[in-house]
């Protein structure tokens, strides 16, 4: 959001921010409201599985940039190679000697999460490691918590479930950094040391990932740059109608810190 706002301010535009709180119905209501307010364009990271409202807006002439999440209809897009990010995270663990690698997170109800999981599976397959389905732990419920951090709490809960397994993993790939930090905290309550006993990798490279103990190995997603690119693409499309159906894809980077250890 900061990347979007910085570009908009530089070029004389104001930004209206709408948070759907993971609610597809609320997302549709906001989109209709945006159209009524005659906004010049929309940058959206859609949670909805139904793109009918977005398609209608595009057909009505509204400029849209799909940000972070995949959409199936023609429009400008800023994308990120989540599958490669998942692959890099798991490959790093495999190269450290790990073969019992867990995948933990929230429900796979977004294209980005599905792609991360696909990257996890791709790495296992490439290095000849059979999938242990017990090592794939996903919380079935996802909710927006105002006074607590869902992903962090989810990580603590998933660590507890991992510790209840007869066969335990030697490494964990978490769907995002907050989940990874929750996992580390949850493991500590069982006397499990990270990375000496279990290695942990996150995803996002949020600012606190290098402040926690141990500093978190993670995959960097250049969110600020993604925001700037999305805003620039939208503003340019307002004046240049040829700038349609463009796609800019950004690549992940492995950031190695101290939460992973050679087996």
C-alpha positions, 0 to 999 in steps of 0.5 A: 500500500505504501508503494501504491500511495507513494507513486499516486502522491508523486503523480497527483492522485489520491488513494481510497483504501478498502479492506474486504477482511477476506469477505468476498461479499464485502469486496463486491460491495466496495467495487460497486461503490468505487464505480459509483464514485467514478474512480479512475482506476482500481488496484485489487488483490481479489479474495473472491473466486467469482470474478463476475463483478470485476469482469463487468467493471472491465467491460464498462471501461474501468481500468484495473490492475490485478495485484498479487493474485491471479485472475482469469480475465484480460487486464493489467497484472502485477504477478509474483512467482509463488511456485518458484518461491515455494520451490526455493524454500524447500530446496534450501532445506533439502540441500541442508540434508532435510527430507522430513519437511512439513508444509503449514499454513492457512487454507489453500483458498488463494492462488498464491497459497496454492502456488506455494504448495505446488512449489513445495511438491515440485521440490520434493518430487525433483529430489525424490522425496515422497510426500508424507501427507501427515506433514501437510497441516492446514487450518481449515478455518480462517478469520480476520482477528482485530485484536490478535494476529491470525497467522501468528496464532495459527502458527502456534496451533500448527506447531502443537499439532506437529508435536502430536505426530508420531513421526516428526519433521526435521524442517518446516516451511510456513506459508508466511513469516507470521505463521513461521514466527508463531511456529517457532514460538509454539515449538519453544513451549515444547522445548524444541530448539530452532534450528538445532532440532527443527529448521523453519523457513518463512515466506514474505521477508517482513521487517520483523523476520530479522528481529526475531530469535532466531532471525528467520530464513525466508523468501523475499517478496518485493511488496513495496516494489510491487505496489509502485509497479501496480500504481505506475501501470494503472496511471500509465493506462489512464493516458495510454489505452495501448497499455492493456493486458500487460503483465509484470512478473517479479521473482523471489529471492532466498534470504538465509538467516539463522532459523535453518541448520544443516541436518 
